[in-house]
Amino acid sequence: MMLGIASEKEKQEIYNSHESNSMLEQVWNNTNSELSQPSFDKQRLFQKISNQIDNNNVPAIRWYQKPSFRVAASIAVLVTISLSAIYFVWNNRNFAEKQMLTVFSGSNLMQQVVLPDGSKVVINKQTTIKYPKVFKGKVRRVELSGEAIFEVTHNPNQAFIVAANNVEVEVLGTVFNVMAYPTDGMVTATLISGKVKLKYIDPSTKKEQSITIAPNHSATYYFNQNRFEVSMVDVSKVTAWEQGKLIFSDEPIESVVNKLNRWYGVEISLSNDLKGKYRLTMIVDNETIDEVLLIISKTIPIGYSKSDKQVSIYPKQ
């Protein structure tokens, strides 16, 4: 029953008629084309459909052959349902494009995330990544707080940008590591293959700094010094965390402590007397935090105390 106006026989005649099938097929095909465009103008599409209906060439028929008013009303309802379906498709796609997804790894595990374009991301512990449910336009943009390895699907028509603490890492298709923990005061990108560009825009002055790096190089932006620094690195050491290892090579003790905090989910306080004084070279594999602290105490003259997840490191008496 269609609004209680047309009979079942009349509805069937309408659905099977050449005019209604042709009109609805044109509406759907043209709408599908419209929906594939990056910018969808629903008002323009509605007007386009209305014009098609107004200009529909239906053969003239004599007065005694004309369908009843209720049949005409049924056609109107059919068109209304079609327009409602079109708007539903558009509205759902528009919602998906604006919807943001968030993944947080926590302190006990690493995770792999597959982005809408097929790009793969492995996120380290204590890391958050945000990305849209659907990439649209000329840019694929994700937000990172923490550390992750990106394997980006190549798309020359849609740049890929990782936004981390006002630093942007831009690529078209490559593999790279980004470390951007808010407490570190810096953002580091290490290129494994391909080519990336780092850009920093000062929030207050809007002044821009940018730098491009080649494979086996790292670029670090230091916020307190307002500058980039580039160095050649062993990428296997930088990305060792993906295999469950931490590799320190002549690294300041402050940096070692920060990474151990995130790796083991503990809170290590370092005495000011030790800061800037010692550097460490070591590999952390399957050791517990207690075993790591013991190794450090046998490497440099420190003492430590531990209570639950609180650790204090101080100069050895």
C-alpha positions in Angstrom: 0.0 0.0 0.0 1.6 3.3 -1.1 0.0 6.0 1.2 -3.3 4.2 0.6 -3.6 5.8 -2.8 -2.6 3.3 -5.5 -3.7 -0.2 -5.8 -1.3 -3.1 -6.0 -1.9 -3.5 -9.8 -1.3 0.2 -10.4 1.9 0.2 -8.3 3.2 -2.7 -10.3 2.4 -0.9 -13.6 4.4 2.1 -12.3 7.4 0.1 -11.2 7.5 -1.8 -14.5 6.9 1.3 -16.7 9.7 2.3 -19.1 9.4 6.0 -17.9 9.9 5.3 -14.2 12.7 2.8 -14.7 14.5 5.0 -17.1 14.2 8.1 -14.9 15.3 6.3 -11.7 18.2 4.7 -13.5 19.4 8.1 -14.7 19.0 9.6 -11.2 21.0 6.8 -9.6 23.8 6.7 -12.2 24.2 10.5 -12.2 24.2 10.5 -8.4 26.8 7.8 -8.2 29.0 10.0 -10.4 28.4 13.0 -8.2 29.2 11.1 -5.0 32.6 10.0 -6.4 33.7 13.7 -6.6 35.8 15.1 -3.7 33.3 17.9 -3.2 29.7 16.9 -3.3 27.1 19.6 -3.8 23.8 18.2 -2.7 21.8 21.3 -3.7 23.2 21.2 -7.2 22.4 17.5 -7.5 18.8 18.0 -6.2 18.3 20.7 -8.8 19.7 18.5 -11.5 17.3 15.7 -10.6 14.3 18.1 -10.5 15.2 19.4 -13.9 15.3 15.8 -15.2 11.9 15.1 -13.8 10.5 18.4 -15.2 11.9 17.7 -18.7 11.0 14.0 -18.8 9.6 13.3 -22.2 6.5 11.3 -21.7 4.3 10.6 -24.8 1.1 12.6 -24.9 -2.0 10.5 -24.3 -5.7 11.2 -24.7 -7.9 12.2 -21.9 -9.5 8.8 -21.6 -6.1 7.1 -21.4 -4.7 9.3 -18.6 -3.8 7.6 -15.3 -5.7 8.5 -12.3 -4.6 11.0 -9.7 -3.6 8.3 -7.3 -1.1 6.8 -9.9 0.5 10.2 -10.4 0.8 10.5 -6.6 2.5 7.1 -6.5 5.1 8.3 -9.0 5.7 11.3 -6.8 6.2 9.1 -3.8 8.6 6.8 -5.8 10.7 9.9 -6.7 10.7 11.1 -3.1 11.9 7.7 -1.9 14.7 7.8 -4.5 15.8 11.3 -3.4 15.7 10.2 0.3 18.0 7.3 -0.6 20.4 9.6 -2.4 20.6 11.9 0.6 21.1 9.0 2.9 24.1 7.8 0.9 25.6 11.3 0.8 25.0 12.0 4.4 26.6 8.7 5.5 29.6 9.3 3.3 30.0 12.9 4.6 29.8 11.6 8.2 32.5 8.9 7.6 34.8 11.5 6.1 34.6 13.7 9.3 34.7 10.8 11.8 38.1 10.5 13.6 39.4 7.2 15.0 41.8 7.0 17.9 44.1 4.1 18.9 46.2 4.1 22.1 48.7 1.4 22.8 49.1 1.6 26.5 52.2 0.6 28.5 52.1 -3.1 28.0 51.9 -3.7 24.2 52.6 -2.5 20.7 49.9 -2.5 18.0 49.6 -2.5 14.3 47.1 -0.2 12.7 46.0 -0.4 9.0 44.8 3.0 7.8 42.0 3.6 5.3 44.4 3.7 2.3 46.1 0.5 3.2 49.1 2.1 4.9 50.5 0.1 7.8 51.5 1.7 11.1 53.2 -0.1 14.1 52.8 2.0 17.2 55.2 1.8 20.2 54.1 1.7 23.8 52.4 4.8 25.3 51.5 6.0 21.8 48.3 7.5 20.4 47.4 7.8 16.8 44.4 9.6 15.3 43.2 9.4 11.7 39.9 9.9 9.8 37.7 6.9 8.9 38.0 8.0 5.2 40.8 10.0 3.6 39.5 12.7 1.3 41.0 15.6 -0.7 44.6 15.9 -1.6 46.1 15.1 1.8 46.1 12.0 4.0 46.7 13.4 7.5 47.2 11.5 10.8 48.1 12.8 14.3 50.8 11.1 16.4 51.8 11.4 20.0 54.5 8.9 20.8 56.4 6.7 18.4 55.5 4.7 15.3 56.9 3.1 12.1 54.9 4.0 9.0 54.8 2.0 5.8 52.9 4.4 3.5 50.9 3.2 0.5 52.2 5.2 -2.5 49.7 7.7 -4.0 51.3 10.6 -6.0 47.9 12.4 -6.0 47.5 12.4 -2.2 50.3 13.4 0.1 50.7 11.7 3.5 51.3 13.9 6.5 52.1 12.9 10.1 51.4 15.8 12.5 53.3 15.6 15.8 53.6 18.5 18.2 53.5 21.2 15.5 56.0 19.3 13.4 54.7 17.8 10.1 56.4 14.9 8.3 55.2 14.8 4.7 55.7 11.8 2.3 54.1 10.3 -0.9 55.1 6.7 -0.2 57.9 5.5 2.0 58.9 3.8 5.3 60.0 5.9 8.3 60.0 6.1 12.1 58.6 9.1 14.0 59.3 9.7 17.7 57.2 12.5 19.2 56.6 12.0 22.9 55.4 15.4 24.3 57.7 15.2 27.4 60.9 14.8 25.3 60.9 18.4 23.9 61.7 17.2 20.4 60.4 15.3 17.4 62.6 12.9 15.4 61.9 11.3 12.1 64.2 8.5 10.8 63.9 7.6 7.1 64.2 3.9 6.2 63.4 4.2 2.5 61.9 6.8 0.2 62.0 10.5 0.9 60.4 12.7 3.6 60.1 16.4 4.3 59.9 17.8 7.9 58.2 21.1 8.5 57.8 23.2 11.6 55.6 26.2 11.8 56.0 28.4 14.8 52.5 28.8 16.4 53.1 32.5 17.4 55.2 33.9 14.5 53.9 31.5 11.8 57.5 31.3 10.6 58.3 28.1 8.8 61.3 25.9 8.9 61.6 22.8 6.7 64.2 20.1 5.8 64.3 17.0 3.6 66.2 13.9 4.5 67.5 10.8 2.7 67.4 7.1 3.8 69.5 6.2 6.9 69.2 9.7 8.2 67.4 11.2 11.2 66.1 14.8 11.5 65.3 16.1 14.9 63.5 19.4 15.7 64.5 20.7 19.2 61.8 23.0 20.5 64.0 24.8 23.1 66.6 25.5 20.4 64.1 26.2 17.6 66.1 24.3 15.1 66.5 21.1 13.1 69.5 18.8 13.3 70.3 16.0 10.8 72.5 13.0 11.4 73.3 9.6 9.8 72.0 6.7 11.8 71.7 2.9 11.9 68.0 2.5 11.3 68.1 -1.1 12.7 68.9 0.4 16.1 66.3 3.1 15.9 63.5 0.7 15.0 64.7 -2.2 17.3 61.7 -1.5 19.5 59.5 -3.1 16.9 61.3 -6.4 17.7 60.9 -5.9 21.4 64.4 -4.4 22.0 65.9 -1.1 23.1 69.4 -0.3 21.8 71.3 2.5 23.4 74.5 3.7 21.7 76.4 6.4 23.7 73.1 7.9 24.8 72.7 10.4 27.7 71.4 8.9 30.8 68.4 11.3 30.8 67.3 9.9 27.4 67.8 6.3 28.6 65.6 7.0 31.7 62.8 8.5 29.6 62.7 5.4 27.3 62.8 3.0 30.2 59.9 4.8 31.8 57.7 4.3 28.7 59.0 0.8 28.0 58.3 -0.6 31.5 55.5 1.6 32.6 57.4 2.9 35.6 58.3 6.3 36.9 62.1 6.8 37.3 63.3 10.0 39.0 66.9 10.9 38.2 69.0 12.9 40.6 70.1 16.3 39.2 73.7 15.4 40.1 73.6 12.7 37.4 72.1 14.7 34.6 74.5 15.5 31.8 77.2 13.5 33.5 76.9 9.9 32.1 76.2 8.2 28.7 75.2 4.6 28.3 75.7 1.9 25.6 73.6 -1.2 26.2 70.9 -3.5 24.8 67.6 -4.2 26.6 66.0 -7.4 25.3 64.0 -9.6 27.7 65.3 -8.2 31.0 63.0 -7.0 33.7 63.3 -3.4 35.0 65.2 -4.8 38.1 67.7 -6.5 35.9 68.2 -3.4 33.8 68.8 -1.2 36.9 71.3 -3.7 38.2 73.2 -3.6 34.8 73.3 0.2 34.9 74.5 0.2 38.5 77.4 -2.0 37.5 78.2 0.2 34.5 78.3 3.6 36.1 78.5 4.6 39.8 74.9 4.9 40.8 72.6 3.6 43.5 68.9 3.1 43.2 65.8 2.3 45.2 62.5 0.8 44.0 59.0 0.7 45.4 56.3 -0.7 43.2 56.5 1.4 40.0 58.5 4.2 41.6 62.3 4.2 41.1 64.9 6.7 42.4 68.4 6.8 40.9 71.1 8.7 42.7 74.9 9.0 42.9 76.6 6.0 44.6 77.8 6.9 48.0 
